[in-house]
Amino acid sequence: MNSPLETIRNIGIVAHIDAGKTTTTERILYFTGTQHRMGDVDDGNTTTDFDPEEAARGITIYSACVTTKWNGTTINIIDTPGHVDFTAEVERSLRVLDGAVVIFSAVEGVEAQSETVWRQADRYNVPRLCFINKLDRIGANWQRTLNQIEERLCLPTIEAIRKEVLPVNVPASEIGTDVPNPNRSIIDIIDRTVLTFGTEEENWKVTSTPAEGELLEFINERRGKMLDIVCSYDEAAMEKYFADGDLTADEIRNVIRKATIEGKLIPVSCGTSLKCVGVHPLLDNIVRFLPSPIDRPAISGTDPTKKVETIVRREPKPSAPFCGLIFKIVADKHNDLYFMRVYSGTVKSGSRMLNPRTNKKEFVTQLWHIQADSKERTDQDEAKAGDIVGVVGLKEVVTGDTLCEPKEPVMLEKIRFPETVISMAIEPESSGDKDKMELTLKRLSLQDPTFTWNIDSDTGQTIVSGMGELHLEVIKNRMERDFNLKVKVHKPRVTYKETFASEVLVEGVFDKETSTGPSYAWVKLRLVPNPDIVGVKVFNDLKGEAIPPIHRDALERAARDEAQTGLNGYTMTQLEVHLVEFKHIQNATNEASIYAAVANAFESAVQSGGSVVLEPIMRLEVACPEESVGNIQADLNARRAMITSSEPRGVLFVIEAHVSLGKMFGYSSVVRSMSQGRASYSLEPHHYAPAQNVSEF
């Protein structure tokens, strides 16, 4: 991949499930000449849904990277899942992408997972454009969907500034005047043209016709509103507009591009991907408005060799020191394949790069250009800034690790993943496969950071945890299909957590004579429950340079390890651990004594501070016919759900609620029964809260 940086676009296709991500990707690959036939989700033959599980279910489970070209620009596309159970695939994709295309169904509008992926993009400051899809469907409403994007997604948050939506293409059906073949036509506001998209019999020909008459008046009105918005982002454009009364198409697009890259403007396209309407202008807008790697700010990290946090920046230049982020690992029976985004510099096959987390060098045996399925790969000698490549040969690397030049160390920010919410016991059908099952679970958890497993110390059972019932079912099927391991699973159960009931200040001491001599350590900890924290966060409040660094590291590790399990045996979360004081004796204080002192402090804490068991509270969104609303709301009330909103959205009624996950097992068949199969729902983790009925678990 030797494309100049300014001609590269690393983008993701993100959306709620069934909004048309994979279909849009298929049309893009076809019209750019990357593939010679269009795959179909219903037929299970799409390029990016290559896994047998995806083909069978008709959904995307694993993010897939494909490369194509359009008008001299190389576009690396990552097609991501829409189902909330596989949100980790979206999270890690957005972490390494330069831009995103967010797809919305014109029928359903902004849905639950749409908001989730939008917030994820906000967190990583990813510029984006929108594509309102499925304009041909009954109940489609372009203007309503546009309003929802503006009202529900573009308001300022802690993570993002206010954004403004700007339609650059408008459906022909919106203009209020006659247009030949309106279902296959859209309006280009900037160029003042009507784009008509031919059928398969017409070889998908795209015709551009200058607007005239009433249509031109409509476009000029829209264009005037567009210019008011555009000029507010650029003083030079405003001065020219006041002087000349207009701007050229290129001048408008240049300002839109700049404001989009800055995260202030969201260009909006539209069409019907299934019928190949609007795909060509979408491609044009990707090239025109979304950033290249060189348009993005320099990546920031920390210098792992410094005791005090020191910020290090790497410019997106092939000549800069190399650094890359491992954002995905595909585990198979033979060689694991590591997906890496190269942020700066150049890496060659056969080179050794540093993993600053382990402080060990990793051998980059081979570099691969990957096309969707990891089996479709071509060898390449080197990878440069802006590239997304597959790496073979790494040993002690996990998702989120940085690789960098040994003489120019930098550690990039790790990828944050949500906590698991559901668990189940699993065992091999044959007792002789126990070791094989453990090895398989290790490889699968390496690939998927939201899949974890452990052995219950009381029962000896192997417990696997994930993001939902579908997530664990897919894991089970993959163990059987890809690793030839037959397993039995038990009924899923909720993953409970723990935290302290109140803030406590505790001391712990270890002072004993051992076979190697005296062993001593004394520590004071302040433990603070904090609902805004995910997991356990350790704060080193120790003062004084007399404490050896090796003791500091051991203290932090011990605090983090001891905080893993609470009084009731559940993993602790929402907890700050502050290291307040520490006493040590030269030649008598070591890692073992520190761990013992910290363990003693935690034992005191759980006895004096009390423990609170937390349960996962889910955000539920149900879309149903209006006549089913009463029954569905009554059922949710019986499940102790807190209904937060209930409103009409197109031809359906949408109910939003917060509900305990423990009350939602088997909900799929219940909601279908109450709506004669016409309702759909989505369930995503929202927060952990004190469990309502401890006796239930």
C-alpha positions as CSV (number, residue, x, y, z in Angstrom):
1,M,0.0,0.0,0.0
2,N,2.1,2.9,-1.3
3,S,-0.7,5.5,-1.7
4,P,0.2,9.1,-0.7
5,L,-1.3,9.8,2.8
6,E,-3.6,12.5,1.4
7,T,-5.3,9.9,-0.9
8,I,-6.1,7.5,1.9
9,R,-9.4,7.3,3.8
10,N,-9.7,4.9,6.8
11,I,-13.4,4.8,7.5
12,G,-15.9,2.7,9.4
13,I,-19.5,1.8,8.4
14,V,-21.5,1.9,11.7
15,A,-25.2,1.8,12.6
16,H,-28.0,0.0,14.4
17,I,-28.6,-3.5,13.4
18,D,-30.5,-3.9,10.0
19,A,-30.0,-0.3,8.9
20,G,-28.1,-1.5,5.8
21,K,-24.4,-1.3,6.7
22,T,-23.3,-4.5,4.9
23,T,-25.6,-3.9,1.9
24,T,-24.1,-0.4,1.5
25,T,-20.6,-1.9,1.8
26,E,-21.4,-4.5,-0.9
27,R,-22.7,-1.8,-3.3
28,I,-19.5,0.3,-2.6
29,L,-17.3,-2.6,-3.5
30,Y,-19.2,-3.4,-6.6
31,F,-19.3,0.2,-8.0
32,T,-15.6,0.7,-7.2
33,G,-14.8,-2.4,-9.2
34,T,-13.4,-4.4,-6.2
35,Q,-15.8,-7.2,-6.8
36,H,-17.7,-8.2,-9.9
37,R,-21.0,-9.2,-8.3
38,M,-23.1,-7.8,-5.5
39,G,-23.6,-10.0,-2.5
40,D,-26.8,-10.2,-0.6
41,V,-27.3,-10.4,3.1
42,D,-30.3,-12.6,2.8
43,D,-28.4,-15.0,0.5
44,G,-25.4,-15.1,3.0
45,N,-22.9,-14.3,0.3
46,T,-21.6,-10.9,1.2
47,T,-17.9,-10.1,1.2
48,T,-17.6,-8.8,4.7
49,D,-19.9,-11.3,6.4
50,F,-17.6,-14.1,5.6
51,D,-18.0,-16.1,8.9
52,P,-20.5,-19.1,8.6
53,E,-22.3,-17.7,11.7
54,E,-22.8,-14.4,10.0
55,A,-24.1,-15.9,6.8
56,A,-26.5,-18.2,8.7
57,R,-27.9,-15.4,10.9
58,G,-27.8,-12.6,8.3
59,I,-26.0,-10.2,10.7
60,T,-22.5,-8.9,11.1
61,I,-20.6,-10.3,14.1
62,Y,-17.0,-9.6,13.3
63,S,-15.6,-6.3,12.0
64,A,-14.1,-6.8,8.5
65,C,-11.6,-4.6,6.7
66,V,-11.8,-4.2,2.9
67,T,-9.8,-1.9,0.6
68,T,-11.1,-0.3,-2.6
69,K,-10.4,2.8,-4.8
70,W,-12.6,5.6,-5.9
71,N,-11.4,8.5,-8.1
72,G,-7.8,8.0,-7.2
73,T,-8.4,7.6,-3.5
74,T,-7.7,4.4,-1.5
75,I,-10.6,3.7,0.9
76,N,-10.0,1.2,3.7
77,I,-13.5,0.3,5.0
78,I,-14.3,-1.5,8.2
79,D,-17.8,-2.9,8.2
80,T,-18.9,-3.2,11.9
81,P,-21.7,-5.1,13.7
82,G,-24.9,-3.4,14.6
83,H,-25.9,-5.9,17.4
84,V,-25.2,-4.6,20.9
85,D,-23.7,-7.9,21.9
86,F,-20.8,-7.2,19.6
87,T,-20.2,-3.6,20.5
88,A,-16.5,-4.3,21.2
89,E,-16.0,-4.7,17.5
90,V,-17.3,-1.2,16.9
91,E,-15.3,0.2,19.9
92,R,-11.9,-1.0,18.6
93,S,-12.7,-0.1,15.0
94,L,-13.6,3.5,15.9
95,R,-10.4,3.8,18.0
96,V,-8.2,3.4,14.9
97,L,-10.3,5.0,12.2
98,D,-10.0,8.5,10.8
99,G,-13.7,8.9,9.8
100,A,-17.0,7.1,9.9
101,V,-20.2,6.8,7.9
102,V,-23.2,6.4,10.2
103,I,-26.2,4.8,8.4
104,F,-29.8,5.3,9.5
105,S,-33.0,3.7,8.3
106,A,-35.5,6.3,7.0
107,V,-38.2,4.1,8.6
108,E,-36.9,3.5,12.1
109,G,-34.8,6.7,12.3
110,V,-32.4,7.0,15.2
111,E,-32.4,3.7,17.2
112,A,-30.7,2.6,20.4
113,Q,-27.5,1.3,18.9
114,S,-27.3,4.4,16.6
115,E,-26.9,6.4,19.8
116,T,-24.4,4.0,21.2
117,V,-22.1,4.1,18.2
118,W,-22.5,7.9,17.9
119,R,-21.3,8.3,21.5
120,Q,-18.4,5.9,20.8
121,A,-17.4,8.1,17.8
122,D,-17.7,11.2,20.0
123,R,-15.3,9.6,22.6
124,Y,-12.6,9.2,19.9
125,N,-13.4,12.5,18.1
126,V,-14.1,10.7,14.9
127,P,-15.4,12.9,12.1
128,R,-18.4,11.5,10.4
129,L,-21.1,11.8,7.7
130,C,-24.6,10.4,7.7
131,F,-26.4,8.3,5.1
132,I,-30.2,8.1,5.4
133,N,-31.0,4.7,3.9
134,K,-34.1,2.8,2.8
135,L,-36.0,5.7,1.3
136,D,-38.1,3.3,-0.8
137,R,-39.7,1.6,2.3
138,I,-43.2,2.1,3.4
139,G,-43.2,4.6,6.3
140,A,-39.8,6.1,5.3
141,N,-39.5,9.8,6.3
142,W,-36.3,11.6,5.4
143,Q,-37.1,14.8,7.2
144,R,-38.2,13.1,10.4
145,T,-34.9,11.1,10.5
146,L,-32.9,14.2,9.8
147,N,-34.6,16.0,12.7
148,Q,-33.9,13.0,15.0
149,I,-30.2,13.1,14.2
150,E,-30.1,16.7,15.0
151,E,-32.2,16.6,18.2
152,R,-31.0,13.3,19.7
153,L,-27.4,13.1,18.6
154,C,-26.0,16.5,17.9
155,L,-26.5,18.2,21.2
156,P,-23.3,19.0,23.1
157,T,-22.2,16.4,25.7
158,I,-19.2,15.9,28.1
159,E,-17.4,14.1,25.2
160,A,-18.3,16.3,22.3
161,I,-19.2,19.8,21.1
162,R,-22.5,20.6,19.4
163,K,-22.6,19.5,15.8
164,E,-24.7,20.8,13.0
165,V,-26.3,18.5,10.3
166,L,-26.0,19.7,6.7
167,P,-27.9,17.8,4.0
168,V,-25.8,17.8,0.8
169,N,-28.2,15.4,-1.0
170,V,-32.0,15.5,-0.7
171,P,-34.5,12.9,-1.8
172,A,-36.4,13.9,-5.0
173,S,-39.6,13.1,-3.2
174,E,-38.9,16.0,-0.8
175,I,-39.0,18.8,-3.4
176,G,-42.7,19.3,-3.7
177,T,-42.7,19.3,-7.5
178,D,-42.6,16.7,-10.3
179,V,-39.4,14.9,-11.0
180,P,-39.2,11.9,-13.4
181,N,-38.7,8.7,-11.5
182,P,-38.5,10.2,-8.0
183,N,-37.9,6.9,-6.3
184,R,-34.6,6.5,-8.2
185,S,-33.5,10.2,-8.0
186,I,-31.8,12.4,-5.4
187,I,-30.9,16.1,-5.5
188,D,-27.4,17.4,-5.3
189,I,-27.8,20.8,-3.6
190,I,-24.2,22.0,-4.2
191,D,-24.2,21.3,-7.9
192,R,-27.9,22.1,-8.5
193,T,-28.4,18.8,-10.3
194,V,-30.8,15.9,-10.3
195,L,-29.0,12.5,-10.0
196,T,-31.0,9.6,-11.5
197,F,-29.9,6.1,-10.9
198,G,-30.5,3.4,-13.5
199,T,-31.7,-0.1,-12.9
200,E,-29.7,-3.3,-13.5
201,E,-31.2,-3.5,-17.0
202,E,-29.7,0.0,-17.6
203,N,-26.3,-1.2,-16.3
204,W,-26.8,1.0,-13.1
205,K,-26.1,4.2,-15.2
206,V,-26.1,7.5,-13.2
207,T,-27.5,10.5,-15.1
208,S,-26.9,14.0,-13.9
209,T,-29.4,16.7,-15.1
210,P,-29.2,20.4,-14.4
211,A,-32.2,21.6,-12.4
212,E,-34.7,24.0,-14.0
213,G,-38.0,25.7,-13.2
214,E,-39.6,25.0,-9.9
215,L,-37.0,22.4,-9.1
216,L,-34.2,25.0,-9.4
217,E,-36.2,27.4,-7.2
218,F,-36.4,24.7,-4.5
219,I,-32.7,23.9,-4.8
220,N,-31.7,27.6,-4.6
221,E,-33.8,28.0,-1.4
222,R,-32.0,24.9,0.1
223,R,-28.7,26.2,-1.2
224,G,-29.2,29.5,0.4
225,K,-29.7,27.9,3.8
226,M,-26.6,25.7,3.2
227,L,-24.5,28.8,2.4
228,D,-25.7,30.5,5.6
229,I,-24.4,27.5,7.6
230,V,-21.2,27.1,5.5
231,C,-20.2,30.7,5.8
232,S,-20.5,30.7,9.6
233,Y,-17.5,28.3,9.7
234,D,-15.2,30.4,7.4
235,E,-14.7,34.1,7.4
236,A,-13.1,34.2,3.9
237,A,-16.1,32.3,2.5
238,M,-18.4,34.7,4.2
239,E,-16.7,37.8,2.8
240,K,-16.8,36.3,-0.7
241,Y,-20.5,35.4,-0.3
242,F,-21.3,38.9,0.7
243,A,-19.3,40.3,-2.2
244,D,-20.4,38.0,-5.0
245,G,-23.7,36.6,-3.7
246,D,-22.6,33.0,-4.2
247,L,-19.7,30.5,-3.8
248,T,-18.5,27.9,-6.2
249,A,-19.1,24.2,-5.6
250,D,-15.4,23.6,-4.8
251,E,-15.4,26.5,-2.3
252,I,-18.5,25.1,-0.5
253,R,-17.0,21.7,-0.4
254,N,-13.7,22.9,1.0
255,V,-15.4,24.7,3.9
256,I,-17.6,21.6,4.6
257,R,-14.5,19.4,4.6
258,K,-12.7,21.6,7.0
259,A,-15.7,21.9,9.4
260,T,-16.3,18.2,9.2
261,I,-12.8,17.3,10.1
262,E,-13.0,19.7,13.0
263,G,-16.1,17.8,14.3
264,K,-18.4,20.8,13.9
265,L,-20.4,19.7,10.8
266,I,-22.1,16.5,9.8
267,P,-22.8,16.2,6.0
268,V,-25.9,14.1,5.3
269,S,-26.4,11.9,2.2
270,C,-29.3,9.7,1.3
271,G,-30.5,6.9,-0.9
272,T,-31.6,3.2,-1.0
273,S,-28.5,1.0,-1.0
274,L,-30.5,-2.2,-1.8
275,K,-31.6,-0.6,-5.1
276,C,-28.2,1.1,-5.7
277,V,-29.6,4.6,-5.3
278,G,-27.3,7.2,-3.8
279,V,-24.2,5.0,-3.5
280,H,-22.1,7.0,-6.0
281,P,-22.6,10.4,-4.3
282,L,-21.9,8.7,-0.9
283,L,-18.6,7.6,-2.3
284,D,-17.9,11.1,-3.6
285,N,-18.7,12.5,-0.2
286,I,-16.4,10.1,1.6
287,V,-13.6,11.3,-0.5
288,R,-14.5,14.9,-0.4
289,F,-15.4,15.4,3.3
290,L,-13.8,12.7,5.5
291,P,-10.2,13.1,6.6
292,S,-7.1,11.4,5.4
293,P,-4.5,10.3,8.0
294,I,-2.6,13.5,7.5
295,D,-5.7,15.6,8.3
296,R,-6.0,14.1,11.8
297,P,-4.1,15.4,14.8
298,A,-0.8,13.8,15.8
299,I,-1.4,10.7,18.0
300,S,-0.5,11.2,21.6
301,G,0.9,8.7,24.1
302,T,3.1,8.6,27.1
303,D,6.8,7.8,27.5
304,P,6.9,4.5,29.4
305,T,10.5,5.1,30.5
306,K,9.6,8.2,32.6
307,K,8.4,8.0,36.2
308,V,6.4,11.2,35.8
309,E,3.7,11.1,33.0
310,T,5.3,12.6,29.9
311,I,3.2,13.2,26.8
312,V,4.7,12.0,23.5
313,R,3.3,12.9,20.1
314,R,3.8,11.1,16.8
315,E,3.1,12.8,13.5
316,P,1.4,10.8,10.8
317,K,4.5,10.7,8.6
318,P,6.4,7.7,7.2
319,S,9.7,9.4,8.2
320,A,8.6,9.7,11.9
321,P,9.5,7.1,14.5
322,F,7.3,4.0,14.1
323,C,4.3,3.4,16.4
324,G,1.2,1.3,15.8
325,L,-1.7,0.0,17.8
326,I,-2.9,-3.6,17.9
327,F,-6.7,-3.3,17.8
328,K,-7.9,-6.8,16.9
329,I,-6.6,-10.3,17.1
330,V,-8.0,-13.2,15.1
331,A,-7.3,-16.5,16.8
332,D,-7.2,-19.6,14.6
333,K,-5.8,-23.1,14.9
334,H,-2.4,-22.1,13.5
335,N,-1.0,-18.6,13.5
336,D,-2.8,-15.8,15.3
337,L,-3.3,-12.7,13.1
338,Y,-2.9,-9.3,14.7
339,F,-4.6,-6.3,13.1
340,M,-2.5,-3.1,13.5
341,R,-3.1,0.6,12.6
342,V,0.2,2.3,11.8
343,Y,0.0,5.8,13.2
344,S,3.6,7.0,12.3
345,G,6.8,5.8,10.7
346,T,7.4,2.6,8.7
347,V,7.6,-1.0,9.8
348,K,9.2,-3.8,7.7
349,S,8.7,-7.5,7.6
350,G,11.4,-9.2,9.7
351,S,11.9,-6.3,12.1
352,R,11.8,-6.2,15.9
353,M,9.6,-3.7,17.6
354,L,9.1,-2.9,21.3
355,N,5.9,-3.7,23.3
356,P,6.2,-1.1,26.1
357,R,3.6,-2.8,28.2
358,T,5.8,-5.9,28.6
359,N,9.1,-4.1,27.8
360,K,9.9,-6.9,25.4
361,K,10.7,-6.9,21.7
362,E,8.3,-8.6,19.4
363,F,9.3,-10.1,16.0
364,V,7.2,-8.9,13.1
365,T,7.6,-12.0,11.0
366,Q,5.2,-11.0,8.2
367,L,3.0,-8.1,7.1
368,W,-0.2,-8.8,5.3
369,H,-2.8,-6.8,3.4
370,I,-6.1,-8.2,4.5
371,Q,-9.3,-8.2,2.4
372,A,-12.3,-9.1,4.6
373,D,-11.7,-12.8,5.4
374,S,-8.3,-13.2,7.0
375,K,-7.7,-16.0,4.5
376,E,-7.8,-13.4,1.7
377,R,-4.3,-11.9,2.3
378,T,-1.3,-10.8,0.3
379,D,2.2,-10.4,1.6
380,Q,3.7,-6.9,1.7
381,D,7.3,-5.9,2.6
382,E,6.4,-2.8,4.7
383,A,3.6,-0.7,6.2
384,K,3.6,3.0,6.5
385,A,1.7,5.7,8.5
386,G,-2.0,5.5,7.7
387,D,-2.0,1.8,6.8
388,I,-4.1,-0.9,8.4
389,V,-2.3,-4.3,8.1
390,G,-2.2,-7.8,9.5
391,V,0.8,-8.9,11.5
392,V,2.0,-12.5,12.0
393,G,4.7,-13.6,14.5
394,L,3.8,-11.6,17.7
395,K,3.9,-13.6,21.0
396,E,2.9,-11.6,24.1
397,V,0.6,-9.0,22.6
398,V,-3.0,-8.4,23.6
399,T,-5.6,-6.1,22.2
400,G,-4.8,-2.4,22.8
401,D,-1.0,-2.9,23.0
402,T,1.4,-0.5,21.3
403,L,4.3,-1.5,19.1
404,C,7.0,1.1,18.6
405,E,10.7,1.7,17.9
406,P,12.8,0.3,20.7
407,K,14.9,3.6,20.8
408,E,11.8,5.8,20.6
409,P,9.3,4.3,23.1
410,V,5.7,5.4,23.3
411,M,2.6,3.9,24.8
412,L,-0.7,4.8,23.2
413,E,-4.0,5.0,25.1
414,K,-5.5,1.5,25.5
415,I,-8.9,0.7,24.0
416,R,-11.7,0.8,26.6
417,F,-14.3,-2.0,26.6
418,P,-17.6,-2.4,28.5
419,E,-17.9,-4.9,31.4
420,T,-19.5,-8.2,30.8
421,V,-23.2,-8.6,32.0
422,I,-24.0,-12.3,31.5
423,S,-22.4,-15.6,32.4
424,M,-22.9,-19.3,32.0
425,A,-21.1,-22.5,33.1
426,I,-19.5,-24.5,30.3
427,E,-17.9,-28.0,30.3
428,P,-16.4,-30.3,27.6
429,E,-18.5,-33.3,26.6
430,S,-15.5,-35.5,27.1
431,S,-13.5,-35.1,30.4
432,G,-10.3,-35.7,28.4
433,D,-10.9,-32.4,26.5
434,K,-10.6,-30.2,29.7
435,D,-7.1,-28.9,28.8
436,K,-8.1,-28.4,25.2
437,M,-11.1,-26.3,26.3
438,E,-9.0,-24.1,28.6
439,L,-6.5,-23.5,25.7
440,T,-9.4,-22.7,23.4
441,L,-11.0,-20.3,25.9
442,K,-7.6,-18.5,26.3
443,R,-7.3,-18.0,22.5
444,L,-10.9,-16.8,22.2
445,S,-10.6,-14.3,25.1
446,L,-7.4,-13.0,23.4
447,Q,-9.5,-12.2,20.3
448,D,-12.5,-10.8,22.1
449,P,-11.8,-8.5,25.1
450,T,-15.5,-8.6,26.1
451,F,-15.4,-12.4,26.5
452,T,-13.9,-13.6,29.8
453,W,-13.7,-16.9,31.6
454,N,-12.6,-18.2,35.0
455,I,-12.8,-21.3,37.2
456,D,-15.2,-21.0,40.2
457,S,-13.1,-21.7,43.3
458,D,-16.1,-23.1,45.1
459,T,-17.7,-25.4,42.5
460,G,-14.8,-26.0,40.1
461,Q,-17.0,-25.0,37.2
462,T,-15.7,-23.1,34.2
463,I,-17.6,-19.8,33.9
464,V,-17.7,-17.8,30.7
465,S,-19.0,-14.2,30.6
466,G,-20.0,-11.9,27.7
467,M,-22.2,-9.1,26.6
468,G,-25.4,-11.1,26.0
469,E,-27.1,-14.4,25.2
470,L,-26.3,-14.2,21.5
471,H,-22.6,-13.3,22.2
472,L,-22.2,-16.5,24.3
473,E,-24.1,-18.6,21.8
474,V,-21.8,-17.5,19.0
475,I,-18.7,-18.3,21.2
476,K,-20.0,-21.8,21.9
477,N,-20.7,-22.4,18.2
478,R,-17.3,-21.2,17.2
479,M,-15.6,-23.5,19.7
480,E,-17.4,-26.5,18.1
481,R,-17.0,-25.4,14.5
482,D,-13.5,-23.9,14.4
483,F,-11.8,-25.8,17.3
484,N,-13.6,-29.2,17.0
485,L,-14.5,-29.0,20.7
486,K,-17.9,-30.3,21.8
487,V,-19.1,-28.6,24.9
488,K,-22.2,-28.5,27.1
489,V,-23.5,-25.2,28.5
490,H,-25.8,-24.4,31.4
491,K,-28.5,-21.8,31.7
492,P,-27.1,-18.2,31.4
493,R,-27.0,-16.1,34.5
494,V,-26.5,-12.5,35.3
495,T,-23.0,-11.3,36.1
496,Y,-23.2,-9.5,39.4
497,K,-20.5,-7.1,40.7
498,E,-19.7,-5.6,44.1
499,T,-18.5,-2.4,45.6
500,F,-18.2,-0.9,49.1
501,A,-21.2,0.5,50.8
502,S,-19.3,3.6,51.9
503,E,-15.9,5.1,52.0
504,V,-13.4,3.4,54.4
505,L,-9.9,4.1,55.6
506,V,-8.1,1.0,56.6
507,E,-4.6,-0.2,57.6
508,G,-2.8,-3.5,56.9
509,V,0.4,-4.8,58.3
510,F,2.5,-7.9,57.8
511,D,5.3,-8.4,60.3
512,K,6.7,-11.9,60.6
513,E,9.9,-13.8,60.8
514,T,10.3,-16.1,57.8
515,S,12.9,-18.7,56.9
516,T,14.7,-16.0,54.9
517,G,14.7,-13.5,57.7
518,P,12.3,-10.7,58.9
519,S,9.4,-9.7,56.5
520,Y,7.6,-6.4,57.0
521,A,5.2,-4.0,55.3
522,W,2.6,-1.5,56.5
523,V,0.0,0.2,54.3
524,K,-2.9,2.6,54.7
525,L,-5.6,2.5,52.0
526,R,-8.6,4.8,51.4
527,L,-11.4,2.9,49.5
528,V,-14.0,5.1,47.8
529,P,-17.1,3.8,45.9
530,N,-17.6,5.8,42.7
531,P,-20.5,5.0,40.3
532,D,-18.7,6.9,37.5
533,I,-15.8,4.4,37.4
534,V,-15.8,1.1,35.5
535,G,-13.8,-1.5,37.3
536,V,-11.2,-0.6,39.9
537,K,-8.9,2.4,39.6
538,V,-5.8,2.7,41.7
539,F,-4.5,6.1,42.8
540,N,-1.1,6.5,44.2
541,D,-1.3,9.3,46.8
542,L,2.0,8.4,48.4
543,K,4.4,11.3,48.9
544,G,8.1,11.2,49.4
545,E,10.8,10.1,47.0
546,A,12.4,7.7,49.6
547,I,10.1,4.9,48.5
548,P,11.8,2.7,46.0
549,P,10.0,2.5,42.6
550,I,9.9,-1.3,42.9
551,H,7.8,-1.0,46.1
552,R,5.5,1.5,44.3
553,D,4.9,-0.9,41.5
554,A,4.2,-3.8,43.9
555,L,1.8,-1.7,45.9
556,E,-0.3,-0.8,42.8
557,R,-0.3,-4.4,41.6
558,A,-1.3,-5.7,45.0
559,A,-4.1,-3.2,45.4
560,R,-5.4,-4.0,41.9
561,D,-5.2,-7.8,42.5
562,E,-6.8,-7.7,45.9
563,A,-9.7,-5.6,44.7
564,Q,-10.8,-8.2,42.2
565,T,-13.0,-10.1,44.6
566,G,-15.5,-8.7,47.2
567,L,-17.1,-10.1,50.3
568,N,-19.7,-12.0,48.4
569,G,-17.3,-13.4,45.8
570,Y,-18.2,-11.1,43.0
571,T,-15.7,-9.0,41.0
572,M,-15.5,-5.5,42.4
573,T,-16.3,-2.4,40.3
574,Q,-17.0,1.3,40.7
575,L,-14.1,1.5,43.2
576,E,-11.3,3.9,43.8
577,V,-8.3,2.5,45.7
578,H,-6.1,5.3,47.1
579,L,-2.6,4.4,48.5
580,V,-2.3,6.8,51.4
581,E,0.7,5.7,53.5
582,F,3.3,3.1,53.3
583,K,6.1,2.0,55.7
584,H,8.9,-0.3,54.8
585,I,12.2,-1.6,56.2
586,Q,15.3,-2.1,54.1
587,N,16.0,-5.7,53.4
588,A,12.8,-6.8,55.1
589,T,10.2,-5.4,52.7
590,N,9.5,-7.4,49.5
591,E,6.7,-8.1,47.1
592,A,5.3,-10.9,49.2
593,S,5.1,-8.8,52.4
594,I,3.5,-6.0,50.5
595,Y,0.8,-8.3,49.0
596,A,0.2,-9.7,52.5
597,A,-0.2,-6.2,54.0
598,V,-2.6,-5.1,51.3
599,A,-4.6,-8.3,51.6
600,N,-4.9,-7.6,55.4
601,A,-6.2,-4.1,54.7
602,F,-8.8,-5.3,52.3
603,E,-10.0,-8.0,54.7
604,S,-10.5,-5.2,57.3
605,A,-12.3,-3.1,54.7
606,V,-14.9,-5.6,53.6
607,Q,-15.7,-6.3,57.3
608,S,-16.0,-2.7,58.4
609,G,-17.2,-0.9,55.2
610,G,-19.8,-3.4,54.1
611,S,-20.5,-4.6,50.6
612,V,-23.1,-3.7,48.0
613,V,-24.0,-6.3,45.3
614,L,-24.6,-4.6,42.0
615,E,-26.7,-5.9,39.1
616,P,-26.5,-4.8,35.4
617,I,-29.3,-2.4,34.4
618,M,-30.0,-2.5,30.7
619,R,-31.4,0.2,28.3
620,L,-34.3,-1.4,26.5
621,E,-35.9,0.0,23.3
622,V,-39.0,-1.7,22.0
623,A,-40.5,-0.8,18.6
624,C,-44.1,-2.1,18.2
625,P,-47.5,-1.4,16.6
626,E,-49.6,1.1,18.6
627,E,-52.2,-1.6,19.5
628,S,-49.5,-3.6,21.3
629,V,-48.3,-0.8,23.5
630,G,-50.6,-1.4,26.5
631,N,-49.7,-5.1,26.8
632,I,-46.0,-4.5,26.4
633,Q,-45.9,-1.7,29.0
634,A,-47.9,-3.8,31.4
635,D,-45.4,-6.6,31.0
636,L,-42.5,-4.2,31.5
637,N,-44.1,-2.9,34.7
638,A,-44.3,-6.5,35.9
639,R,-40.6,-6.8,35.2
640,R,-39.9,-3.8,37.4
641,A,-38.7,-1.8,34.4
642,M,-38.6,2.0,34.7
643,I,-40.1,3.4,31.4
644,T,-38.3,6.6,30.4
645,S,-40.1,7.5,27.3
646,S,-42.9,6.4,25.0
647,E,-43.5,8.0,21.7
648,P,-44.6,7.4,18.1
649,R,-41.8,7.1,15.6
650,G,-43.1,6.7,12.0
651,V,-45.5,3.8,11.7
652,L,-44.4,2.3,15.0
653,F,-44.5,3.2,18.7
654,V,-41.2,3.2,20.6
655,I,-40.9,2.5,24.3
656,E,-37.6,3.1,26.1
657,A,-36.9,1.7,29.6
658,H,-34.3,0.8,32.1
659,V,-34.6,-2.8,33.4
660,S,-32.6,-5.3,35.3
661,L,-31.0,-7.9,33.0
662,G,-32.1,-10.6,35.4
663,K,-35.7,-9.9,34.4
664,M,-35.2,-10.1,30.7
665,F,-34.2,-13.7,30.0
666,G,-36.6,-15.2,27.4
667,Y,-38.0,-11.7,26.5
668,S,-37.7,-12.3,22.8
669,S,-40.5,-14.9,22.6
670,V,-42.7,-12.9,25.0
671,V,-42.6,-9.6,23.1
672,R,-43.2,-11.4,19.8
673,S,-46.2,-13.2,21.2
674,M,-47.7,-9.9,22.5
675,S,-47.3,-8.2,19.1
676,Q,-48.1,-11.1,16.7
677,G,-44.5,-11.1,15.7
678,R,-44.4,-7.4,14.7
679,A,-42.3,-5.9,17.5
680,S,-38.6,-5.7,17.7
681,Y,-36.3,-4.7,20.6
682,S,-32.7,-4.0,21.5
683,L,-31.1,-4.3,24.8
684,E,-27.7,-2.7,25.8
685,P,-25.8,-2.3,29.1
686,H,-26.5,1.0,30.7
687,H,-25.1,0.9,34.2
688,Y,-24.6,-1.2,37.3
689,A,-26.9,-0.4,40.3
690,P,-27.6,-2.0,43.7
691,A,-29.4,-5.3,43.3
692,Q,-33.1,-5.0,44.2
693,N,-33.5,-8.5,45.7
694,V,-30.4,-10.1,47.1
695,S,-32.2,-13.4,47.7
696,E,-32.8,-13.9,44.0
697,F,-29.1,-14.8,43.5
